[in-house]
Amino acid sequence: MNALNFSRSALAANLLTAALLGGCASMSAPPPPATVSGDALVGPTGMTLYVFDRDAAGSGKSVCNGACATNWPPLKANATDKARGDYSVITRDDGQLQWAFKGKPLYHWAKDSKPGDRTGDGFNQVWHTARP
């Protein structure tokens, strides 16, 4: 193989590598299920998220089911969602998926009516605003 053929082969390999890596770079990671607003975690709609003292961190379970989940709707995850960073996905008693932060399931409060509301913070001394 002469030097010119080797250079063409090396150039072609480098161009192929760059094209493949460029395609990977354009693939972005999915957004986190929650973001930080002030000192609180909020869901995709900007509504405050809460944690429940009776949920054991890291258990992979939510103890808020039935009527409780009507008042405290879980932050739902999709079947394609995967754990990332401090966020994990748990399976609820009804089979639905829910996001958890640092092992604690995340919920909305049905009585919050707009982004920024935190009317569930301290409710019955067992519900608290989720904090980063």
All heavy atoms as an XYZ file, in Angstrom:
971
protein
N       0.862     -1.175      0.000
C       0.000      0.000      0.000
C       0.897      1.224      0.000
O       1.798      1.348      0.803
C      -0.892     -0.029      1.241
C      -1.806      1.138      1.314
S      -2.659      1.263      2.892
C      -4.181      0.472      2.583
N       0.646      2.126     -0.913
C       1.478      3.326     -0.925
C       0.913      4.378      0.020
O      -0.198      4.249      0.540
C       1.651      3.858     -2.360
C       0.350      4.362     -2.970
O      -0.480      4.901     -2.261
N       0.195      4.189     -4.274
N       1.682      5.438      0.230
C       1.313      6.468      1.200
C       0.013      7.166      0.820
O      -0.791      7.512      1.679
C       2.449      7.474      1.338
N      -0.221      7.354     -0.489
C      -1.431      8.044     -0.925
C      -2.672      7.209     -0.603
O      -3.665      7.732     -0.104
C      -1.354      8.342     -2.427
C      -2.535      9.119     -3.013
C      -2.722     10.442     -2.282
C      -2.339      9.356     -4.486
N      -2.631      5.913     -0.856
C      -3.779      5.045     -0.538
C      -4.018      4.990      0.960
O      -5.148      4.977      1.422
C      -3.556      3.638     -1.090
C      -3.738      3.575     -2.589
O      -4.363      4.448     -3.177
N      -3.177      2.553     -3.212
N      -2.935      4.934      1.742
C      -3.069      4.914      3.193
C      -3.729      6.203      3.682
O      -4.616      6.182      4.510
C      -1.700      4.720      3.857
C      -1.781      4.729      5.359
C      -2.270      3.621      6.040
C      -1.410      5.848      6.094
C      -2.376      3.631      7.416
C      -1.521      5.862      7.471
C      -1.996      4.743      8.136
N      -3.310      7.346      3.138
C      -3.885      8.641      3.537
C      -5.360      8.705      3.211
O      -6.157      9.205      3.991
C      -3.155      9.798      2.850
O      -1.831      9.874      3.306
N      -5.765      8.190      2.054
C      -7.184      8.188      1.688
C      -7.986      7.298      2.637
O      -9.078      7.644      3.052
C      -7.358      7.723      0.250
C      -6.931      8.747     -0.753
C      -7.182      8.263     -2.151
N      -6.665      9.230     -3.115
C      -6.304      8.944     -4.329
N      -6.403      7.698     -4.772
N      -5.855      9.874     -5.139
N      -7.417      6.151      2.976
C      -8.105      5.243      3.895
C      -8.256      5.882      5.269
O      -9.310      5.792      5.905
C      -7.338      3.923      4.026
O      -7.339      3.251      2.795
N      -7.187      6.522      5.739
C      -7.235      7.174      7.044
C      -8.246      8.318      7.035
O      -9.013      8.487      7.976
C      -5.853      7.687      7.434
N      -8.267      9.083      5.937
C      -9.209     10.196      5.819
C     -10.646      9.673      5.827
O     -11.512     10.202      6.528
C      -8.937     11.003      4.549
C      -9.903     12.147      4.264
C      -9.857     13.181      5.386
C      -9.582     12.790      2.935
N     -10.913      8.614      5.075
C     -12.249      8.044      5.017
C     -12.674      7.538      6.402
O     -13.810      7.752      6.829
C     -12.308      6.911      3.989
N     -11.767      6.877      7.111
C     -12.080      6.382      8.447
C     -12.380      7.530      9.398
O     -13.317      7.473     10.195
C     -10.928      5.533      8.981
N     -11.596      8.591      9.324
C     -11.829      9.760     10.194
C     -13.155     10.431      9.882
O     -13.877     10.858     10.784
C     -10.680     10.757     10.085
C      -9.433     10.293     10.802
O      -9.511      9.486     11.722
N      -8.280     10.785     10.373
N     -13.486     10.541      8.590
C     -14.768     11.154      8.215
C     -15.938     10.307      8.704
O     -16.930     10.832      9.206
C     -14.845     11.352      6.700
C     -13.954     12.468      6.141
C     -13.994     12.451      4.611
C     -14.393     13.814      6.671
N     -15.821      8.992      8.579
C     -16.873      8.107      9.046
C     -17.043      8.222     10.556
O     -18.154      8.338     11.077
C     -16.580      6.657      8.657
C     -17.593      5.616      9.116
C     -18.976      5.921      8.540
C     -17.147      4.225      8.745
N     -15.943      8.227     11.283
C     -15.988      8.368     12.742
C     -16.646      9.692     13.133
O     -17.509      9.742     14.005
C     -14.571      8.279     13.345
O     -14.029      7.002     13.008
C     -14.596      8.448     14.856
N     -16.259     10.774     12.473
C     -16.833     12.081     12.784
C     -18.335     12.102     12.510
O     -19.120     12.646     13.291
C     -16.132     13.172     11.982
N     -18.745     11.484     11.407
C     -20.173     11.460     11.079
C     -20.955     10.660     12.124
O     -22.029     11.075     12.563
C     -20.379     10.860      9.696
N     -20.404      9.525     12.525
C     -21.090      8.712     13.531
C     -21.164      9.416     14.871
O     -22.190      9.420     15.530
C     -20.391      7.359     13.677
C     -20.533      6.420     12.475
C     -19.642      5.201     12.660
C     -21.971      6.012     12.264
N     -20.070     10.020     15.288
C     -20.068     10.736     16.564
C     -20.956     11.961     16.509
O     -21.613     12.305     17.481
C     -18.644     11.111     16.972
C     -17.752      9.941     17.368
C     -16.336     10.430     17.662
C     -18.308      9.194     18.545
N     -20.966     12.627     15.374
C     -21.841     13.789     15.220
C     -23.296     13.410     15.380
O     -24.077     14.120     15.989
N     -23.672     12.240     14.862
C     -25.040     11.762     15.026
C     -25.359     11.493     16.480
O     -26.444     11.769     16.949
N     -24.390     10.958     17.217
C     -24.606     10.689     18.640
C     -24.720     11.986     19.419
O     -25.498     12.089     20.346
C     -23.459      9.852     19.219
S     -23.465      8.160     18.605
N     -23.935     12.961     19.051
C     -23.954     14.229     19.770
C     -25.290     14.927     19.611
O     -25.728     15.659     20.496
C     -22.819     15.128     19.289
N     -25.963     14.695     18.478
C     -27.239     15.378     18.278
C     -28.367     14.706     19.053
O     -29.428     15.271     19.208
C     -27.578     15.438     16.790
O     -27.818     14.138     16.293
N     -28.143     13.484     19.523
C     -29.151     12.811     20.338
C     -29.053     13.375     21.746
O     -28.018     13.299     22.380
C     -28.895     11.302     20.357
C     -29.061     10.649     19.008
S     -28.544      8.920     18.953
C     -29.262      8.227     20.389
N     -30.127     13.959     22.218
C     -30.065     14.561     23.549
C     -30.745     13.648     24.565
O     -31.644     12.887     24.231
C     -30.725     15.936     23.549
O     -32.073     15.818     23.178
N     -30.282     13.758     25.789
C     -30.887     13.002     26.878
C     -32.276     13.569     27.156
O     -32.522     14.756     26.963
C     -30.028     13.113     28.132
N     -33.203     12.724     27.600
C     -34.535     13.247     27.925
C     -34.443     14.224     29.082
O     -33.550     14.115     29.925
C     -35.332     11.998     28.307
C     -34.326     10.950     28.603
C     -33.070     11.305     27.865
N     -35.358     15.176     29.126
C     -35.327     16.138     30.238
C     -35.631     15.430     31.549
O     -36.295     14.391     31.565
C     -36.434     17.138     29.877
C     -37.344     16.378     28.980
C     -36.489     15.389     28.241
N     -35.159     16.002     32.649
C     -35.475     15.389     33.943
C     -36.985     15.490     34.200
O     -37.652     16.375     33.668
C     -34.689     16.234     34.949
C     -34.440     17.525     34.256
C     -34.383     17.220     32.788
N     -37.522     14.598     35.020
C     -38.958     14.630     35.292
C     -39.380     15.833     36.126
O     -40.564     16.167     36.196
C     -39.213     13.327     36.051
C     -37.892     12.964     36.635
C     -36.852     13.487     35.680
N     -38.427     16.478     36.792
C     -38.722     17.652     37.624
C     -37.588     18.644     37.461
O     -36.477     18.277     37.077
C     -38.861     17.236     39.090
N     -37.901     19.893     37.737
C     -36.886     20.941     37.725
C     -36.968     21.697     39.051
O     -37.907     21.501     39.829
C     -37.092     21.917     36.546
O     -38.420     22.445     36.605
C     -36.892     21.219     35.204
N     -35.999     22.554     39.252
C     -35.957     23.340     40.488
C     -36.537     24.721     40.213
O     -36.186     25.377     39.243
C     -34.511     23.454     41.016
C     -34.459     24.319     42.263
C     -33.936     22.069     41.300
N     -37.439     25.148     41.086
C     -37.981     26.503     41.053
C     -37.832     27.064     42.461
O     -38.499     26.595     43.392
C     -39.453     26.487     40.633
O     -39.980     27.803     40.648
N     -36.929     28.007     42.614
C     -36.632     28.517     43.953
C     -35.972     27.420     44.751
O     -34.938     26.895     44.362
N     -36.619     26.992     45.830
C     -36.067     25.914     46.653
C     -36.921     24.654     46.581
O     -36.853     23.794     47.456
C     -35.928     26.373     48.108
C     -37.267     26.693     48.764
O     -38.280     26.822     48.049
O     -37.301     26.813     50.003
N     -37.743     24.536     45.537
C     -38.659     23.398     45.423
C     -38.495     22.689     44.083
O     -38.072     23.288     43.092
C     -40.099     23.874     45.557
N     -38.866     21.424     44.080
C     -38.966     20.683     42.828
C     -40.358     20.908     42.262
O     -41.345     20.927     43.000
C     -38.755     19.190     43.060
C     -37.355     18.740     43.447
C     -37.333     17.227     43.679
C     -36.337     19.118     42.389
N     -40.418     21.083     40.957
C     -41.693     21.245     40.274
C     -41.757     20.270     39.108
O     -40.740     19.902     38.533
C     -41.921     22.696     39.782
C     -41.971     23.659     40.958
C     -40.880     23.128     38.783
N     -42.976     19.860     38.773
C     -43.188     18.943     37.666
C     -43.131     19.672     36.334
O     -42.911     20.889     36.275
N     -43.361     18.948     35.244
C     -43.279     19.527     33.897
C     -44.220     20.707     33.665
O     -43.949     21.561     32.827
C     -43.644     18.364     32.981
C     -43.386     17.140     33.772
C     -43.614     17.515     35.213
N     -45.325     20.787     34.402
C     -46.268     21.899     34.242
C     -45.957     23.059     35.186
O     -46.708     24.028     35.237
C     -47.715     21.430     34.477
O     -47.814     20.936     35.819
C     -48.122     20.349     33.483
N     -44.870     22.939     35.957
C     -44.493     24.001     36.896
C     -45.157     23.892     38.254
O     -44.951     24.739     39.116
N     -45.945     22.840     38.449
C     -46.644     22.677     39.729
C     -45.702     22.046     40.758
O     -44.907     21.160     40.439
C     -47.889     21.810     39.548
C     -48.912     22.410     38.573
S     -49.575     23.995     39.095
C     -50.700     23.462     40.374
N     -45.834     22.499     42.000
C     -45.004     22.030     43.108
C     -45.158     20.525     43.301
O     -46.250     19.979     43.186
C     -45.407     22.766     44.402
O     -45.256     24.169     44.187
C     -44.554     22.337     45.582
N     -44.034     19.890     43.622
C     -44.030     18.464     43.947
C     -43.835     18.278     45.443
O     -43.206     19.113     46.101
C     -42.925     17.744     43.170
C     -43.136     17.705     41.659
C     -41.881     17.217     40.953
C     -44.332     16.825     41.316
N     -44.368     17.161     45.943
C     -44.344     16.878     47.377
C     -43.837     15.465     47.642
O     -43.910     14.588     46.777
C     -45.757     17.007     47.962
C     -46.329     18.391     47.830
C     -47.054     18.763     46.704
C     -46.128     19.349     48.828
C     -47.565     20.049     46.572
C     -46.647     20.629     48.701
C     -47.361     20.973     47.572
O     -47.871     22.245     47.445
N     -43.365     15.268     48.876
C     -43.010     13.940     49.371
C     -43.855     13.655     50.608
O     -44.325     14.573     51.283
C     -41.502     13.820     49.690
C     -40.666     13.892     48.416
C     -41.051     14.879     50.676
N     -44.018     12.363     50.882
C     -44.888     11.883     51.955
C     -44.015     11.172     52.986
O     -43.283     10.239     52.650
C     -45.910     10.923     51.340
C     -46.989     10.418     52.237
C     -47.528     11.169     53.258
C     -47.519      9.146     52.011
C     -48.557     10.683     54.057
C     -48.546      8.649     52.801
C     -49.064      9.422     53.820
N     -44.082     11.610     54.250
C     -43.247     11.023     55.307
C     -43.444      9.516     55.453
O     -42.524      8.811     55.861
C     -43.532     11.684     56.659
C     -42.939     13.078     56.792
O     -42.133     13.485     55.929
O     -43.302     13.769     57.774
N     -44.620      9.013     55.130
C     -44.888      7.585     55.330
C     -44.280      6.697     54.242
O     -44.272      5.471     54.383
C     -46.380      7.348     55.467
C     -46.905      8.015     56.732
C     -48.375      7.750     56.972
N     -48.795      8.501     58.162
C     -49.995      9.012     58.321
N     -50.919      8.860     57.398
N     -50.289      9.679     59.414
N     -43.800      7.309     53.147
C     -43.080      6.549     52.124
C     -41.652      6.335     52.602
O     -40.965      7.303     52.968
C     -43.037      7.318     50.792
C     -44.362      7.321     50.044
O     -45.131      6.353     50.180
O     -44.601      8.297     49.312
N     -41.195      5.104     52.597
C     -39.819      4.802     52.988
C     -38.900      5.023     51.789
O     -39.106      4.420     50.725
C     -39.711      3.363     53.475
N     -37.923      5.897     51.951
C     -36.978      6.196     50.869
C     -36.279      4.923     50.431
O     -35.828      4.127     51.253
C     -35.956      7.230     51.322
N     -36.238      4.718     49.125
C     -35.533      3.580     48.571
C     -36.305      2.273     48.584
O     -35.804      1.253     48.123
N     -37.536      2.280     49.082
C     -38.322      1.037     49.159
C     -38.891      0.639     47.804
O     -39.309     -0.503     47.615
C     -39.464      1.186     50.167
O     -40.446      2.086     49.664
N     -38.965      1.609     46.886
C     -39.570      1.332     45.588
C     -41.079      1.247     45.654
O     -41.731      0.772     44.730
N     -41.663      1.742     46.745
C     -43.115      1.671     46.958
C     -43.680      3.028     47.336
O     -43.012      3.847     47.946
C     -43.430      0.695     48.102
C     -43.146     -0.737     47.804
C     -44.234     -1.281     46.932
C     -44.088     -2.764     46.701
N     -45.022     -3.227     45.717
N     -44.944      3.199     46.987
C     -45.715      4.339     47.452
C     -46.802      3.789     48.363
O     -47.463      2.812     48.016
C     -46.364      5.063     46.279
O     -47.378      5.934     46.736
N     -46.982      4.413     49.524
C     -48.069      3.996     50.404
C     -49.299      4.883     50.228
O     -50.294      4.700     50.910
C     -47.635      3.943     51.898
C     -46.547      2.896     52.096
C     -47.199      5.290     52.399
N     -49.232      5.819     49.298
C     -50.362      6.702     48.997
C     -51.106      6.132     47.793
O     -50.702      6.326     46.644
C     -49.863      8.118     48.722
S     -51.176      9.279     48.304
N     -52.179      5.410     48.063
C     -52.971      4.765     47.021
C     -54.446      5.110     47.233
O     -54.811      5.695     48.230
C     -52.765      3.242     47.085
C     -51.332      2.876     46.759
O     -50.911      2.967     45.617
N     -50.572      2.472     47.777
N     -55.277      4.743     46.281
C     -56.723      4.969     46.399
C     -57.060      6.440     46.540
O     -56.616      7.276     45.757
N     -57.865      6.764     47.575
C     -58.292      8.148     47.801
C     -57.097      9.063     48.042
O     -57.108     10.227     47.637
C     -59.265      8.215     48.969
N     -56.081      8.533     48.687
C     -54.874      9.339     48.923
C     -54.294      9.807     47.591
O     -53.949     10.977     47.429
C     -53.840      8.521     49.705
S     -52.279      9.398     49.985
N     -54.216      8.907     46.612
C     -53.644      9.261     45.310
C     -54.556     10.186     44.511
O     -54.099     10.857     43.586
C     -53.327      7.998     44.518
N     -55.833     10.236     44.870
C     -56.734     11.206     44.239
C     -56.384     12.610     44.716
O     -56.344     13.558     43.939
C     -58.205     10.869     44.564
O     -58.494      9.574     44.056
C     -59.158     11.887     43.956
N     -56.128     12.745     46.009
C     -55.747     14.044     46.580
C     -54.297     14.402     46.288
O     -53.955     15.576     46.193
C     -55.974     14.041     48.092
C     -57.433     14.029     48.434
O     -58.245     14.691     47.799
N     -57.793     13.256     49.446
N     -53.452     13.385     46.198
C     -52.015     13.561     45.974
C     -51.617     12.780     44.728
O     -51.023     11.704     44.811
C     -51.230     13.073     47.196
C     -51.568     13.849     48.423
C     -52.508     13.541     49.358
C     -50.980     15.082     48.843
N     -52.540     14.505     50.334
C     -51.611     15.466     50.048
C     -49.975     15.903     48.329
C     -51.275     16.631     50.736
C     -49.636     17.057     49.001
C     -50.289     17.416     50.189
N     -51.966     13.305     43.538
C     -51.676     12.570     42.308
C     -50.170     12.336     42.146
O     -49.365     13.253     42.306
C     -52.203     13.485     41.205
C     -53.151     14.419     41.882
C     -52.656     14.568     43.288
N     -49.793     11.098     41.832
C     -48.374     10.800     41.647
C     -47.822     11.480     40.401
O     -48.562     11.722     39.443
C     -48.337      9.282     41.484
C     -49.733      8.827     41.332
C     -50.637      9.931     41.713
N     -46.540     11.797     40.430
C     -45.848     12.286     39.235
C     -45.598     11.055     38.375
O     -44.716     10.248     38.664
C     -44.543     12.993     39.595
C     -43.731     13.507     38.402
C     -44.527     14.525     37.587
C     -42.417     14.103     38.878
N     -46.414     10.895     37.353
C     -46.394      9.673     36.553
C     -45.163      9.600     35.661
O     -44.689     10.601     35.133
C     -47.655      9.584     35.701
C     -48.898      9.363     36.548
C     -50.124      9.195     35.693
C     -51.349      8.998     36.577
N     -52.560      8.853     35.806
N     -44.697      8.375     35.494
C     -43.614      8.067     34.570
C     -44.203      7.186     33.464
O     -45.249      6.554     33.643
C     -42.491      7.331     35.298
N     -43.533      7.169     32.333
C     -43.939      6.330     31.215
C     -43.148      5.029     31.217
O     -42.071      4.953     31.822
C     -43.697      7.060     29.886
C     -44.531      8.309     29.764
O     -45.714      8.300     30.064
N     -43.908      9.395     29.341
N     -43.643      4.041     30.505
C     -42.969      2.743     30.430
C     -41.565      2.867     29.849
O     -40.698      2.048     30.150
C     -43.803      1.771     29.607
N     -41.321      3.889     29.044
C     -39.996      4.062     28.426
C     -39.046      4.870     29.299
O     -37.861      4.958     28.980
C     -40.127      4.747     27.054
O     -40.803      6.003     27.227
C     -40.907      3.871     26.068
N     -39.540      5.457     30.389
C     -38.682      6.256     31.267
C     -37.725      5.356     32.034
O     -38.090      4.257     32.453
C     -39.525      7.077     32.252
C     -40.239      8.233     31.582
O     -39.706      8.788     30.605
O     -41.342      8.584     32.056
N     -36.513      5.843     32.191
C     -35.470      5.108     32.915
C     -34.917      5.993     34.025
O     -34.898      7.209     33.917
C     -34.321      4.730     31.968
C     -34.748      3.922     30.764
C     -35.102      2.515     31.142
C     -35.448      1.706     29.913
N     -36.597      0.900     30.046
N     -34.434      5.347     35.074
C     -33.792      6.063     36.175
C     -32.606      6.850     35.635
O     -31.918      6.399     34.712
C     -33.337      5.077     37.238
N     -32.384      8.028     36.215
C     -31.217      8.836     35.843
C     -30.914      9.802     36.978
O     -31.818     10.426     37.529
C     -31.424      9.553     34.524
C     -32.681     10.384     34.425
C     -32.850     10.897     32.982
N     -34.024     11.678     32.786
C     -35.195     11.190     32.398
N     -35.335      9.916     32.168
N     -36.221     11.992     32.221
N     -29.659      9.857     37.347
C     -29.248     10.734     38.436
C     -29.974     10.379     39.717
O     -30.028      9.218     40.112
N     -30.558     11.393     40.355
C     -31.291     11.197     41.612
C     -32.720     10.700     41.400
O     -33.456     10.503     42.362
C     -31.335     12.507     42.406
C     -29.997     12.862     43.030
O     -29.233     11.938     43.369
O     -29.716     14.069     43.174
N     -33.120     10.537     40.146
C     -34.494     10.137     39.834
C     -34.572      8.640     39.526
O     -33.752      8.101     38.806
C     -35.037     10.932     38.644
C     -35.158     12.399     38.946
C     -34.152     13.290     38.599
C     -36.276     12.893     39.620
C     -34.258     14.636     38.902
C     -36.388     14.243     39.928
C     -35.372     15.106     39.560
O     -35.484     16.436     39.866
N     -35.586      8.003     40.082
C     -35.850      6.591     39.805
C     -37.330      6.433     39.496
O     -38.130      7.340     39.734
C     -35.439      5.725     40.997
O     -36.105      6.143     42.169
N     -37.667      5.287     38.952
C     -39.056      4.980     38.619
C     -39.507      3.822     39.493
O     -38.813      2.812     39.601
C     -39.192      4.613     37.125
C     -40.624      4.221     36.784
C     -38.735      5.776     36.242
N     -40.653      3.983     40.136
C     -41.216      2.910     40.968
C     -42.532      2.442     40.344
O     -43.147      3.161     39.563
C     -41.444      3.362     42.428
C     -42.510      4.475     42.507
C     -40.137      3.822     43.061
C     -43.024      4.732     43.916
N     -42.944      1.246     40.715
C     -44.227      0.713     40.260
C     -45.202      0.782     41.425
O     -44.955      0.261     42.503
C     -44.079     -0.744     39.779
O     -43.120     -0.771     38.724
C     -45.411     -1.287     39.278
N     -46.317      1.452     41.190
C     -47.350      1.624     42.210
C     -48.193      0.353     42.344
O     -48.142     -0.531     41.490
C     -48.236      2.821     41.839
C     -47.451      4.132     41.770
C     -48.328      5.314     41.374
N     -49.548      5.386     42.149
C     -49.615      5.788     43.422
N     -48.533      6.175     44.065
N     -50.778      5.828     44.051
N     -48.982      0.271     43.398
C     -49.848     -0.885     43.631
C     -50.806     -1.143     42.469
O     -51.154     -2.282     42.188
C     -50.661     -0.717     44.918
C     -49.812     -0.865     46.172
O     -48.617     -1.221     46.056
O     -50.345     -0.619     47.268
N     -51.223     -0.066     41.772
C     -52.143     -0.219     40.637
C     -51.410     -0.527     39.331
O     -52.022     -0.596     38.270
C     -53.035      1.015     40.481
C     -52.249      2.290     40.171
O     -51.020      2.235     39.954
O     -52.875      3.374     40.152
N     -50.092     -0.679     39.400
C     -49.303     -1.015     38.217
C     -48.773      0.184     37.457
O     -47.950      0.028     36.554
N     -49.257      1.383     37.783
C     -48.753      2.577     37.106
C     -47.350      2.896     37.607
O     -46.948      2.480     38.701
C     -49.692      3.758     37.341
C     -51.027      3.580     36.654
C     -51.870      4.846     36.730
O     -51.448      5.888     37.219
N     -53.087      4.759     36.227
N     -46.626      3.646     36.797
C     -45.260      4.038     37.141
C     -45.242      5.450     37.699
O     -46.030      6.308     37.284
C     -44.365      3.935     35.910
C     -44.281      2.550     35.284
C     -43.443      2.577     34.015
C     -43.725      1.540     36.271
N     -44.337      5.685     38.629
C     -44.237      6.975     39.312
C     -42.762      7.327     39.464
O     -41.921      6.473     39.739
C     -44.899      6.886     40.687
C     -44.834      8.155     41.504
C     -45.557      8.018     42.836
O     -46.067      6.959     43.185
N     -45.618      9.102     43.594
N     -42.456      8.615     39.338
C     -41.100      9.106     39.575
C     -40.847      9.248     41.073
O     -41.742      9.604     41.833
C     -40.891     10.476     38.917
C     -40.693     10.391     37.434
C     -41.585     10.752     36.467
C     -39.525      9.924     36.754
N     -41.037     10.533     35.230
C     -39.778     10.026     35.379
C     -38.292      9.424     37.176
C     -38.840      9.660     34.409
C     -37.358      9.052     36.222
C     -37.627      9.173     34.861
N     -39.613      8.984     41.458
C     -39.150      9.200     42.828
C     -37.861     10.016     42.758
O     -37.105      9.926     41.787
C     -38.895      7.864     43.526
N     -37.627     10.824     43.779
C     -36.415     11.633     43.880
C     -35.662     11.192     45.128
O     -36.228     11.214     46.226
C     -36.776     13.122     43.964
C     -35.589     14.028     44.076
C     -34.747     14.234     42.998
C     -35.310     14.680     45.266
C     -33.652     15.070     43.104
C     -34.218     15.515     45.382
C     -33.382     15.709     44.290
N     -34.432     10.771     44.933
C     -33.614     10.238     46.029
C     -34.390      9.166     46.800
O     -34.370      9.106     48.016
C     -33.125     11.352     46.952
C     -32.179     12.316     46.247
C     -31.626     13.359     47.189
C     -30.657     14.276     46.451
N     -30.094     15.304     47.308
N     -35.124      8.347     46.035
C     -35.851      7.224     46.612
C     -37.223      7.540     47.165
O     -37.952      6.641     47.572
N     -37.606      8.825     47.198
C     -38.917      9.209     47.735
C     -39.876      9.505     46.570
O     -39.597     10.358     45.727
C     -38.811     10.470     48.603
C     -38.016     10.296     49.886
C     -38.789      9.563     50.951
C     -39.764     10.481     51.639
N     -40.389      9.889     52.815
N     -41.026      8.801     46.526
C     -42.011      9.072     45.473
C     -42.444     10.543     45.476
O     -42.532     11.180     46.535
C     -43.178      8.153     45.845
C     -42.540      7.045     46.619
C     -41.435      7.707     47.404
N     -42.709     11.050     44.283
C     -43.108     12.453     44.110
C     -44.592     12.557     43.762
O     -45.114     11.746     42.988
C     -42.281     13.093     42.992
C     -40.793     13.240     43.279
C     -40.039     13.643     42.017
C     -40.558     14.252     44.395
N     -45.230     13.575     44.329
C     -46.667     13.788     44.162
C     -46.961     15.268     43.909
O     -46.225     16.148     44.335
C     -47.426     13.411     45.447
C     -47.153     12.036     45.962
C     -46.078     11.798     46.819
C     -47.981     10.970     45.610
C     -45.839     10.522     47.309
C     -47.735      9.695     46.100
C     -46.663      9.477     46.953
O     -46.410      8.220     47.434
N     -48.112     15.496     43.286
C     -48.711     16.831     43.218
C     -49.773     16.882     44.318
O     -50.138     15.861     44.886
C     -49.387     17.058     41.863
C     -48.426     17.135     40.717
N     -47.635     18.225     40.476
C     -48.125     16.246     39.758
C     -46.902     18.011     39.406
N     -47.174     16.811     38.950
N     -50.289     18.069     44.592
C     -51.386     18.247     45.553
C     -52.571     18.775     44.769
O     -52.477     19.796     44.093
C     -50.932     19.186     46.649
C     -51.935     19.713     47.645
C     -52.057     21.019     48.026
C     -52.895     18.989     48.430
N     -53.032     21.137     48.997
C     -53.564     19.899     49.256
C     -53.255     17.652     48.511
C     -54.570     19.529     50.151
C     -54.257     17.282     49.402
C     -54.894     18.206     50.204
N     -53.688     18.094     44.844
C     -54.871     18.437     44.055
C     -55.373     19.852     44.325
O     -56.027     20.446     43.472
C     -55.985     17.419     44.307
N     -55.083     20.410     45.501
C     -55.597     21.735     45.833
C     -54.685     22.873     45.397
O     -55.067     24.040     45.532
C     -55.910     21.811     47.324
C     -57.058     20.870     47.686
C     -57.527     21.035     49.092
C     -58.681     20.068     49.353
N     -59.194     20.177     50.698
N     -53.498     22.570     44.889
C     -52.682     23.627     44.271
C     -53.336     23.958     42.930
O     -53.676     23.051     42.162
C     -51.243     23.151     44.043
C     -50.402     23.167     45.308
O     -50.848     23.722     46.334
O     -49.291     22.617     45.265
N     -53.545     25.235     42.671
C     -54.261     25.595     41.443
C     -53.377     26.231     40.377
O     -53.773     26.281     39.220
C     -55.429     26.527     41.768
O     -54.963     27.712     42.378
N     -52.190     26.706     40.759
C     -51.323     27.338     39.767
C     -49.863     27.124     40.162
O     -49.555     26.859     41.334
C     -51.643     28.819     39.637
C     -51.366     29.637     40.879
C     -51.844     31.066     40.726
C     -51.587     31.917     41.938
N     -52.029     31.378     43.208
N     -48.961     27.229     39.170
C     -47.538     27.109     39.492
C     -47.151     28.077     40.606
O     -47.630     29.208     40.657
C     -46.844     27.460     38.179
C     -47.833     27.064     37.128
C     -49.180     27.422     37.731
N     -46.342     27.590     41.525
C     -45.920     28.409     42.662
C     -46.722     28.147     43.924
O     -46.266     28.446     45.020
N     -47.949     27.608     43.777
C     -48.733     27.253     44.969
C     -48.004     26.157     45.735
O     -47.426     25.240     45.138
C     -50.121     26.736     44.581
C     -51.083     27.840     44.193
O     -50.722     29.023     44.316
O     -52.204     27.502     43.755
N     -48.072     26.248     47.055
C     -47.481     25.230     47.933
C     -48.423     24.962     49.101
O     -48.005     24.816     50.235
C     -46.130     25.700     48.470
C     -45.063     25.823     47.426
C     -43.734     26.095     48.061
N     -42.743     26.393     47.053
C     -41.487     26.649     47.327
N     -41.060     26.681     48.576
N     -40.634     26.911     46.357
N     -49.691     24.871     48.782
C     -50.683     24.735     49.849
C     -50.617     23.371     50.541
O     -51.206     23.203     51.605
C     -52.106     24.982     49.321
O     -52.414     23.998     48.332
C     -52.238     26.375     48.715
N     -49.916     22.411     49.958
C     -49.804     21.100     50.584
C     -48.635     20.980     51.541
O     -48.530     19.984     52.271
N     -47.760     21.986     51.574
C     -46.579     21.901     52.435
C     -46.994     21.881     53.899
O     -47.684     22.776     54.370
C     -45.640     23.066     52.160
C     -44.280     22.890     52.802
O     -43.817     21.733     52.921
O     -43.666     23.898     53.188
N     -46.618     20.829     54.602
C     -46.947     20.691     56.014
C     -48.309     20.075     56.277
O     -48.697     19.919     57.441
N     -49.042     19.704     55.225
C     -50.379     19.136     55.399
C     -50.314     17.910     56.310
O     -49.530     16.990     56.089
C     -50.986     18.773     54.044
C     -52.411     18.338     54.106
C     -53.424     19.275     54.158
C     -52.741     16.998     54.129
C     -54.751     18.883     54.220
C     -54.059     16.588     54.196
C     -55.069     17.530     54.240
N     -51.139     17.921     57.345
C     -51.182     16.848     58.358
C     -49.798     16.503     58.915
O     -49.595     15.408     59.424
C     -51.847     15.576     57.801
C     -53.345     15.711     57.742
O     -53.949     16.601     58.331
N     -53.964     14.834     56.996
N     -48.904     17.408     58.800
C     -47.526     17.262     59.293
C     -46.802     16.063     58.671
O     -45.775     15.627     59.208
C     -47.497     17.193     60.823
C     -48.060     18.440     61.455
C     -48.118     18.364     62.967
O     -48.147     17.298     63.571
N     -48.132     19.537     63.597
N     -47.288     15.548     57.537
C     -46.617     14.414     56.890
C     -46.341     14.646     55.401
O     -45.699     13.824     54.760
C     -47.409     13.094     57.062
C     -47.425     12.652     58.518
C     -48.814     13.202     56.505
N     -46.832     15.759     54.867
C     -46.588     16.110     53.457
C     -45.688     17.336     53.421
O     -45.942     18.309     54.147
C     -47.901     16.408     52.738
C     -48.719     15.168     52.513
C     -49.721     14.692     53.285
C     -48.551     14.251     51.436
N     -50.196     13.526     52.759
C     -49.503     13.228     51.616
C     -47.699     14.188     50.334
C     -49.627     12.156     50.736
C     -47.825     13.123     49.462
C     -48.780     12.128     49.671
N     -44.679     17.303     52.549
C     -43.709     18.395     52.493
C     -43.322     18.682     51.049
O     -43.264     17.758     50.216
C     -42.448     18.044     53.293
C     -42.763     17.588     54.686
N     -43.096     18.452     55.696
C     -42.848     16.345     55.213
C     -43.344     17.767     56.787
N     -43.218     16.488     56.530
N     -43.031     19.937     50.802
C     -42.514     20.317     49.502
C     -41.238     19.531     49.222
O     -40.364     19.445     50.090
C     -42.206     21.835     49.457
O     -43.427     22.549     49.751
C     -41.666     22.261     48.121
N     -41.154     18.949     48.037
C     -39.931     18.230     47.646
C     -38.853     19.264     47.350
O     -39.088     20.238     46.640
C     -40.200     17.354     46.421
N     -37.683     19.054     47.914
C     -36.575     19.998     47.759
C     -35.365     19.291     47.164
O     -35.127     18.131     47.471
C     -36.224     20.608     49.094
C     -37.419     21.339     49.728
C     -37.059     22.142     50.952
N     -38.239     22.637     51.630
C     -38.969     23.676     51.242
N     -38.645     24.330     50.164
N     -40.029     24.061     51.938
N     -34.629     20.039     46.334
C     -33.432     19.420     45.714
C     -32.348     19.124     46.739
O     -32.356     19.618     47.826
C     -32.980     20.458     44.706
C     -33.617     21.742     45.117
C     -34.832     21.398     45.932
